[in-house]
Amino acid sequence: MRRTLLGLSQQKLGEKLSLTFQQIQKYERGANRIGASRLFELSRILDVKPSFFFDEMPTGGTSQTPGIQEPTDEFEHEFLGKRETLELVRAYYKIDNLDVRKRVFDVIKALASDETDKDTSASAK
């Protein structure tokens, strides 16, 4: 999912890891296991924390520290496959300046929050 959102092909990811695209396919399908060092390398290439790969695993009572990402239960997975979503994410990650990228992220969250507040107040009337 993350590779696709970044517009990175299996071939390109394989080149960055010195692997074939077939090996990447096997990793993505779960046919091959990924070692810790390779997982760390993937997290750097895909610009995520290593914990990203474990987000949907049961926590077993351990606490999680949320970062810039919202909790997964608030994310609507139906939007993931839409072209608009992919274009938005690709454009977002083309912003090289991390401060600007964070400000754009904050603006989007604020706008979404404003819309939610408007929907809530309108339905309360």
C-alpha positions as CSV (number, residue, x, y, z in Angstrom):
1,M,0.0,0.0,0.0
2,R,2.7,2.5,1.0
3,R,4.8,1.7,-2.1
4,T,1.8,2.3,-4.3
5,L,0.9,5.6,-2.6
6,L,4.4,6.8,-3.3
7,G,4.2,5.8,-6.9
8,L,7.0,3.4,-6.6
9,S,7.0,0.3,-8.8
10,Q,8.0,-3.1,-7.6
11,Q,10.9,-2.8,-10.0
12,K,12.1,0.5,-8.6
13,L,11.8,-0.7,-5.0
14,G,13.7,-3.9,-5.9
15,E,16.5,-1.8,-7.4
16,K,16.7,0.2,-4.2
17,L,17.0,-3.0,-2.2
18,S,19.2,-4.9,-4.7
19,L,16.4,-7.4,-5.2
20,T,14.3,-8.5,-8.2
21,F,10.7,-7.4,-8.6
22,Q,9.7,-11.0,-8.2
23,Q,11.2,-11.0,-4.7
24,I,9.3,-7.8,-3.9
25,Q,6.1,-9.6,-5.1
26,K,6.8,-12.5,-2.8
27,Y,7.3,-10.1,0.2
28,E,4.0,-8.3,-0.6
29,R,2.0,-11.5,-1.0
30,G,3.5,-12.8,2.2
31,A,5.1,-15.8,0.5
32,N,8.5,-14.8,1.9
33,R,9.4,-13.5,5.3
34,I,11.2,-10.2,5.7
35,G,14.1,-10.0,8.1
36,A,14.5,-7.2,10.6
37,S,17.4,-5.5,8.7
38,R,15.4,-5.6,5.4
39,L,12.3,-4.3,7.2
40,F,14.4,-1.4,8.6
41,E,15.8,-0.7,5.1
42,L,12.2,-0.7,3.7
43,S,11.1,1.7,6.3
44,R,13.8,4.2,5.3
45,I,13.0,3.8,1.6
46,L,9.2,4.2,2.1
47,D,9.7,7.0,4.6
48,V,7.9,5.4,7.5
49,K,8.8,4.2,11.0
50,P,9.4,0.4,11.3
51,S,6.3,0.2,13.5
52,F,4.2,1.2,10.4
53,F,4.5,-2.5,9.3
54,F,2.9,-3.6,12.5
55,D,0.0,-1.2,12.8
56,E,-2.7,-3.7,12.3
57,M,-1.3,-6.3,14.7
58,P,-2.9,-6.8,18.1
59,T,-1.1,-4.8,20.7
60,G,-1.4,-7.3,23.5
61,G,-1.9,-4.6,26.1
62,T,1.1,-2.5,25.1
63,S,0.6,1.2,24.7
64,Q,1.2,2.9,21.3
65,T,2.5,6.4,20.9
66,P,0.8,8.0,18.0
67,G,2.9,10.1,15.7
68,I,1.9,12.2,12.7
69,Q,-0.5,9.4,11.6
70,E,-4.0,9.2,12.9
71,P,-5.2,5.9,14.6
72,T,-6.0,3.3,12.0
73,D,-9.7,3.0,13.2
74,E,-10.3,6.6,12.0
75,F,-9.0,5.9,8.5
76,E,-11.6,5.0,5.9
77,H,-10.0,2.3,3.7
78,E,-12.5,2.8,0.9
79,F,-10.7,6.0,-0.1
80,L,-7.3,4.3,-0.5
81,G,-7.9,2.9,-4.0
82,K,-9.3,6.1,-5.4
83,R,-7.3,8.0,-8.0
84,E,-7.8,11.3,-6.3
85,T,-6.3,9.9,-3.1
86,L,-3.2,8.5,-4.8
87,E,-2.7,11.8,-6.7
88,L,-3.0,13.8,-3.4
89,V,-0.6,11.6,-1.6
90,R,1.9,11.6,-4.4
91,A,1.8,15.4,-4.6
92,Y,2.2,15.7,-0.9
93,Y,5.3,13.6,-0.9
94,K,6.8,15.7,-3.7
95,I,7.0,18.6,-1.2
96,D,10.7,18.4,-0.3
97,N,10.6,20.9,2.5
98,L,9.5,19.0,5.6
99,D,8.3,22.1,7.4
100,V,6.1,23.0,4.5
101,R,4.8,19.4,4.2
102,K,3.9,19.4,8.0
103,R,2.1,22.8,7.6
104,V,0.1,21.4,4.6
105,F,-0.8,18.3,6.7
106,D,-1.9,20.6,9.5
107,V,-4.1,22.7,7.2
108,I,-5.7,19.6,5.7
109,K,-6.5,18.2,9.2
110,A,-7.9,21.6,10.3
111,L,-10.1,21.8,7.2
112,A,-11.4,18.3,7.7
113,S,-12.1,19.1,11.4
114,D,-14.0,22.2,10.4
115,E,-16.1,20.2,8.0
116,T,-16.8,17.6,10.7
117,D,-17.8,20.3,13.1
118,K,-20.2,21.9,10.6
119,D,-21.8,18.5,9.9
120,T,-22.2,17.8,13.6
121,S,-23.7,21.2,14.4
122,A,-26.1,21.0,11.4
123,S,-27.4,17.6,12.4
124,A,-27.9,18.7,16.0
125,K,-30.4,21.4,14.9
